[in-house]
Amino acid sequence: MDTIAAISTPPGEGGIGIVRLSGDRAIDIVLKIFKSKSNRDLRKVKSHSMIYGHIIDPDSGSSVDEVLVSVMKSPHTYTVEDVVEINCHGGFTSLKKVLELCLRFGARPAEPGEFTRRAFINGRIDLAQAEAVLEIIRSNSDDTLKASVAQLEGNISREISDIRSKFIDFIAHVDAFVDFPDEDVDDIVDLEPGITECIGRIDKLISSAGTGKILREGLKTVIIGKPNVGKSSLLNALLKEERAIVTEIPGTTRDIIEEYLNIRGVPVRLIDTAGIRNTDDIVEKIGVDRTKAFLSQADLVILMFDSSVELTEEDLAIIDLVKDKIVVALLNKSDLPAKLSAGYINRMLPYARIIRTSLVDGTGLDELTEFIYGLFYSGDVKINDPIITNTRHLACLKKAADAANSALDTLKSGSPVDLITVDLMDAVDALGEITGETAGEEIIDRIFENFCVGK
């Protein structure tokens, strides 16, 4: 393969910037533009060494930047090829000039994700691990990062590969039973427990996708209530910054405000919504309609009441909207004389958690964040266990489960046993799409085009 080069650090000013090369000619190309302070030959230095010197434009003889060059030799590199990283000062002009020199002397521009794609093609990682690299880059909490690192280290790949290997063994057993009926082959019915066990393992992975969705997207938490109950104040208090405008004028929030909050490693996607009420204001009405749309997608609803006043028709209408959701009801403004009891709300929302809050003095905020944390971990989530965070993986697992269940039904029905090999092979192919053994070029292209250039 030809040698590729790209800037691997984000655009903008920074302490350092890195130009990365990978391929058989990576070292030779850098040799043409690098002058070591100690006159060391990059071809002779020990792998994973860092050499100090300058990048020189050979045409003008002028120095472009003072750099450190990292030399990593095949096969013990990210791409399994020779890799050179030129550590420059982190300015756009110097990085661009160094990259131009690399391209001038024989490298070509890397495509998005091409370094990671080469790691996949060269067998250092499988497709699921390659996707974990992107998940690590996009991680928005400690637990998201831990789950992504565990996937990169192969916890999902090992589980998928083991299940897939068992299905292949079952297919071989059926083929032997059909092709050599007079040989000493175990009764085909003995396959039933094995297939059932594999289906159970697939179902466990599928069931982890709910947790994975929250890790990937955040616990989608919609703050809802009639105008002026304190929704925007709650958002500001949880974020510990003035993110939303707060006034005593009802209807101040007319659009959706979204922010991420990290609660002890749990990513929470906070959505502050327009207060729900009947209004003739066209803009405010659009905001109310958008609130209702977000409500249908919520993992958790924070329903806020002004406990210093009695319930209104607007409050009752909102209660009807959330009866089928997971709800925490906040009786806000508890620093004022109460006119709304927790028991009354409990009768209308018997499954809701009820918390008294005051955003003046912070009452109830710790209880609220503890509830949200406990909601995520109520299922004994173990981040190091295989957790499906990727929608592509989930679709493949569901396809594999359907095929395996079809094979089991065929086995139980008394139909010719060789028919189950078709379903089992479908399961094998579906699982292979996750790790890459059976993934088509179009799927692979789509995955890597989501990467940034330089990774």
C-alpha positions in Angstrom: 0.0 0.0 0.0 1.1 3.6 -0.6 2.2 5.9 2.2 -0.4 8.2 3.6 -0.1 11.4 5.6 -2.4 13.7 7.6 -2.6 16.2 10.4 -3.8 14.1 13.4 -4.5 16.9 15.8 -7.6 19.2 15.8 -7.4 22.5 13.9 -6.6 25.7 15.8 -3.8 26.8 18.0 -2.3 24.5 20.6 0.9 23.5 22.4 1.7 20.8 19.8 0.4 19.5 16.5 1.1 16.2 14.9 1.6 15.2 11.3 1.3 11.4 11.0 2.6 9.2 8.2 2.0 5.4 7.7 3.4 3.1 5.0 6.5 1.5 3.6 8.0 4.8 2.6 7.1 6.8 5.7 10.7 6.9 7.1 12.3 7.6 3.7 9.9 10.5 3.1 10.6 12.1 6.5 14.3 11.7 6.0 14.1 14.0 3.0 12.7 16.9 5.0 14.1 16.2 8.5 17.5 17.2 9.9 18.4 15.6 13.2 20.3 17.8 15.7 22.5 14.7 16.4 22.7 13.6 12.7 21.0 10.3 13.5 19.6 8.2 10.6 15.9 7.5 11.2 16.3 4.1 9.4 18.8 3.0 12.0 17.2 4.2 15.2 15.4 1.8 17.5 11.7 1.5 17.0 9.6 3.8 19.2 12.3 6.4 19.5 11.9 10.2 19.5 14.5 12.3 17.7 14.9 16.1 18.0 15.6 18.3 15.0 14.1 20.6 12.4 11.9 20.2 9.3 13.7 21.7 6.4 12.3 22.7 3.0 14.9 21.2 0.7 14.0 23.6 -2.1 14.8 26.7 -0.1 17.0 25.2 2.6 15.0 27.1 5.2 13.8 25.7 8.5 10.0 25.2 8.7 9.7 24.2 12.4 11.6 22.8 15.4 10.2 19.3 15.9 10.4 15.9 17.6 10.0 13.0 15.3 8.6 9.7 16.6 9.7 6.6 14.7 7.6 3.4 15.1 8.6 0.5 12.9 6.4 -2.3 11.6 4.8 -4.5 12.8 4.5 -3.1 16.3 2.5 0.0 15.3 -1.1 1.2 15.2 -1.4 0.4 11.5 1.1 -2.6 11.5 3.1 -0.5 9.0 6.0 1.9 9.6 4.5 5.0 11.3 6.3 8.3 11.7 4.7 11.2 13.8 6.2 14.7 13.4 5.5 16.6 16.6 5.4 20.3 15.6 4.4 23.5 17.4 0.6 23.6 17.3 -0.1 26.3 14.8 -2.0 25.9 11.6 0.7 27.4 9.3 3.5 25.2 10.4 1.4 22.0 10.4 0.1 22.8 6.9 3.6 23.4 5.6 5.0 20.2 7.1 2.1 18.2 5.6 2.7 19.8 2.2 6.3 18.7 2.3 5.3 15.2 3.1 2.9 15.1 0.2 5.5 16.7 -2.1 8.0 14.0 -1.4 5.8 11.0 -1.9 3.0 10.6 0.5 -0.7 11.0 -0.4 -3.4 12.6 1.7 -5.1 10.1 4.1 -8.8 9.6 3.8 -11.1 9.9 6.8 -10.3 7.0 9.2 -7.7 5.5 6.9 -5.1 4.9 9.6 -7.6 2.9 11.6 -8.9 1.2 8.5 -5.3 0.0 7.8 -5.2 -1.4 11.4 -8.4 -3.3 10.5 -7.2 -4.5 7.1 -3.8 -5.6 8.5 -5.5 -7.6 11.2 -4.5 -5.7 14.4 -8.1 -5.0 15.3 -11.5 -6.2 14.1 -14.4 -4.0 12.9 -16.0 -3.8 16.3 -12.7 -2.6 17.8 -12.2 -0.1 15.0 -15.7 1.4 15.8 -14.6 1.6 19.5 -11.9 4.0 18.5 -14.5 6.4 17.3 -16.6 5.8 20.4 -13.6 6.7 22.6 -13.1 10.0 20.7 -16.8 10.9 21.2 -17.0 9.8 24.8 -18.9 12.3 27.0 -18.5 10.7 30.4 -16.2 8.4 32.4 -18.5 5.4 32.0 -18.9 6.0 28.3 -15.1 6.0 28.0 -14.7 2.9 30.1 -17.3 1.0 28.0 -15.6 2.1 24.8 -12.1 1.2 26.0 -13.4 -2.3 27.0 -14.8 -2.7 23.5 -11.5 -1.6 22.0 -9.8 -4.2 24.2 -12.1 -6.8 22.7 -14.7 -7.7 25.3 -17.6 -7.6 22.7 -15.5 -9.2 20.0 -14.5 -12.1 22.2 -18.2 -12.8 23.1 -19.4 -12.5 19.5 -16.6 -14.7 18.2 -17.2 -17.4 20.8 -21.0 -17.5 20.0 -20.2 -17.5 16.3 -17.7 -20.3 16.7 -20.3 -22.4 18.5 -22.8 -21.9 15.7 -20.2 -23.0 13.2 -19.6 -26.2 15.3 -23.3 -26.9 15.3 -23.3 -26.6 11.5 -20.4 -29.0 11.2 -22.2 -31.4 13.5 -25.4 -31.3 11.3 -23.3 -31.8 8.2 -21.6 -34.8 9.7 -24.9 -36.3 10.8 -26.4 -35.8 7.3 -23.4 -36.9 5.3 -22.3 -39.8 7.4 -25.4 -41.3 9.0 -23.7 -44.6 9.7 -20.9 -43.1 11.6 -20.8 -42.6 15.4 -22.3 -39.0 15.4 -24.1 -37.8 18.5 -27.9 -37.5 18.2 -28.9 -34.2 16.5 -31.3 -33.4 19.3 -28.4 -32.8 21.6 -27.9 -29.5 19.7 -31.0 -28.0 21.3 -29.3 -27.0 24.7 -26.3 -25.5 22.9 -28.4 -23.4 20.5 -30.6 -22.3 23.4 -27.6 -21.2 25.4 -26.3 -19.1 22.5 -29.6 -17.5 22.1 -29.6 -16.6 25.8 -26.1 -15.0 25.4 -27.3 -13.0 22.3 -30.4 -11.8 24.2 -28.2 -10.7 27.1 -26.2 -8.5 24.7 -29.4 -7.2 23.1 -30.7 -6.3 26.6 -27.6 -4.2 27.3 -28.4 -1.9 24.4 -30.7 0.2 26.6 -27.7 1.0 28.8 -25.6 1.4 25.7 -28.0 3.9 24.3 -27.8 6.0 27.4 -24.0 5.8 27.4 -23.9 6.9 23.8 -26.5 9.6 23.8 -27.0 10.4 27.4 -30.0 9.8 29.7 -32.5 11.9 27.8 -34.1 13.9 30.5 -36.9 16.4 29.7 -37.7 19.2 32.2 -41.4 20.0 31.8 -44.0 22.1 33.5 -46.2 25.1 33.0 -44.5 28.5 32.6 -42.6 30.1 35.5 -42.3 27.0 37.8 -38.5 27.1 37.7 -37.5 24.9 34.8 -34.7 27.2 33.5 -33.6 27.8 37.0 -33.2 24.1 37.6 -31.2 23.7 34.4 -28.9 26.5 35.5 -28.6 25.0 39.0 -27.7 21.5 37.7 -25.2 22.9 35.2 -23.8 25.4 37.8 -23.9 28.2 35.1 -26.3 30.7 33.7 -27.3 28.7 30.6 -30.9 29.7 30.3 -32.6 33.1 30.7 -34.6 33.3 34.0 -37.2 36.0 34.5 -40.5 36.3 36.3 -42.3 36.7 32.9 -44.1 33.5 32.0 -43.1 32.0 28.6 -39.5 33.2 28.6 -38.2 29.9 27.2 -39.7 29.5 23.8 -37.3 27.0 22.3 -35.6 23.8 23.4 -32.3 24.2 25.3 -30.1 21.1 25.4 -27.0 20.5 27.6 -25.0 17.5 28.8 -24.5 16.9 32.5 -22.1 14.3 34.0 -23.6 12.8 37.2 -20.8 10.6 38.7 -20.0 9.2 35.3 -23.6 9.0 34.0 -24.1 11.1 30.9 -27.3 13.1 31.2 -28.8 14.9 28.3 -30.8 17.7 29.9 -33.5 19.3 27.8 -35.1 22.5 29.1 -38.5 22.9 27.3 -41.0 25.7 26.7 -43.6 25.9 29.4 -46.8 24.1 28.3 -49.9 26.3 28.3 -52.5 27.5 25.9 -51.2 30.5 24.1 -51.9 32.7 21.1 -48.2 33.6 20.6 -47.2 31.8 17.4 -43.5 31.4 18.5 -44.4 30.2 21.9 -46.9 27.7 20.5 -44.2 26.2 18.3 -42.0 25.8 21.4 -44.9 24.0 23.2 -45.4 21.7 20.2 -41.6 20.9 20.2 -41.8 20.2 24.0 -44.5 17.5 23.4 -42.4 15.9 20.6 -39.3 15.7 22.9 -41.5 14.3 25.7 -42.4 11.3 23.5 -38.6 10.4 23.3 -37.7 11.0 26.9 -36.0 8.4 29.1 -36.8 10.4 32.2 -39.2 13.3 32.8 -38.6 15.9 35.5 -42.1 17.3 36.1 -42.0 20.6 38.0 -44.8 22.2 40.1 -44.9 25.5 41.9 -45.8 24.1 45.4 -46.7 27.6 46.6 -49.9 27.6 44.5 -52.6 25.1 43.9 -52.7 22.9 40.8 -54.1 24.5 37.7 -55.8 23.1 34.6 -52.4 23.5 32.9 -50.7 21.3 35.6 -53.4 18.6 35.2 -53.1 18.6 31.4 -49.3 18.1 31.8 -49.8 15.2 34.2 -51.9 13.4 31.6 -49.1 13.8 29.1 -46.5 12.0 31.3 -48.5 9.1 32.9 -46.7 6.5 30.9 -43.2 7.9 31.5 -40.6 7.5 34.2 -41.2 10.6 36.2 -39.6 12.5 39.1 -42.0 15.2 40.3 -40.4 18.3 41.9 -42.5 20.4 44.3 -40.5 23.5 43.7 -40.4 26.8 45.6 -40.5 24.8 48.9 -39.1 27.9 50.6 -42.5 29.5 50.3 -45.7 28.5 52.2 -46.9 25.2 50.7 -50.3 24.9 49.0 -49.5 21.6 47.2 -49.0 18.4 49.1 -46.8 15.4 48.0 -49.7 13.1 48.8 -51.9 14.8 46.3 -49.4 14.4 43.6 -48.7 10.8 44.6 -52.4 9.9 44.1 -52.2 11.3 40.5 -48.7 9.9 39.7 -48.4 6.8 42.0 -45.1 5.6 40.4 -43.4 9.0 40.4 -40.6 9.9 42.7 -41.5 13.1 44.6 -38.9 15.6 45.8 -39.3 19.0 47.4 -36.9 21.5 46.0 -36.0 25.1 46.4 -33.7 26.6 43.8 -33.2 29.6 46.1 -31.2 27.5 48.6 -30.5 24.3 46.7 -32.9 22.1 48.7 -33.5 18.8 47.0 -30.8 19.0 44.2 -28.6 16.4 45.8 -31.6 14.1 46.2 -32.5 14.6 42.5 -29.0 13.8 41.2 -28.8 10.8 43.5 -32.2 9.6 42.0 -30.9 10.0 38.5 -27.7 8.2 39.3 -29.6 5.3 40.9 -32.0 5.1 38.0 -29.2 4.3 35.7 -27.5 1.8 38.0 -30.7 0.2 39.3 -30.0 -2.7 36.9 -26.6 -3.4 38.4 -24.8 -2.0 35.4 -21.2 -3.3 35.1 -19.3 -1.2 32.6 -16.6 -3.8 32.0 -19.3 -6.3 30.8 -20.0 -6.3 27.1 -22.4 -3.4 26.5 -23.9 -2.8 23.1 -23.5 0.9 22.4 -23.6 0.7 18.6 -26.9 0.6 16.7 -25.3 -1.4 13.9 -24.2 -4.1 16.3 -27.7 -4.2 17.8 -29.3 -4.7 14.4 -26.9 -7.6 13.6 -27.6 -9.2 17.0 -31.3 -9.1 16.4 -30.9 -10.7 13.0 -28.7 -13.4 14.5 -31.2 -14.0 17.3 -34.1 -14.4 14.8 -32.1 -16.8 12.7 -31.0 -18.9 15.7 -34.6 -19.0 17.1 -35.8 -20.1 13.6 -33.2 -22.9 13.7 -34.4 -24.0 17.1 -38.0 -24.1 16.0 -37.0 -26.2 13.0 -35.1 -28.6 15.3 -38.1 -28.9 17.6 -40.6 -29.4 14.8 -39.1 -32.6 13.5 -38.3 -31.2 10.1 -35.3 -32.5 8.2 -32.3 -31.5 10.3 -30.3 -30.2 7.4 -32.7 -27.3 7.2 -31.4 -25.8 10.4 -28.0 -25.2 8.8 -29.5 -22.4 6.6 -30.7 -20.5 9.7 -27.5 -21.2 11.6 -25.4 -19.9 8.7 -27.6 -16.7 8.7 -26.8 -16.3 12.4 -23.1 -16.8 11.7 -23.1 -14.2 8.9 -25.0 -11.7 11.0 -22.5 -12.0 13.9 -19.6 -11.8 11.4 -20.9 -8.5 10.2 -20.1 -7.1 13.7 -16.5 -8.2 13.8 -16.0 -7.8 10.1 -15.6 -11.3 8.8 -18.7 -11.0 6.7 -19.2 -7.2 6.5 -19.4 -6.0 2.9 -17.2 -3.2 1.5 -20.1 -0.7 1.5 -20.6 -1.2 5.3 -16.9 -0.9 6.0 -16.7 2.3 3.8 -19.7 3.8 5.7 -18.1 3.1 9.1 -14.7 4.7 8.3 -16.1 7.7 6.6 -17.4 8.8 10.0 -13.9 9.1 11.3 -11.9 12.3 11.2 -8.9 12.6 8.8 -5.8 11.6 10.7 -7.3 8.9 12.8 
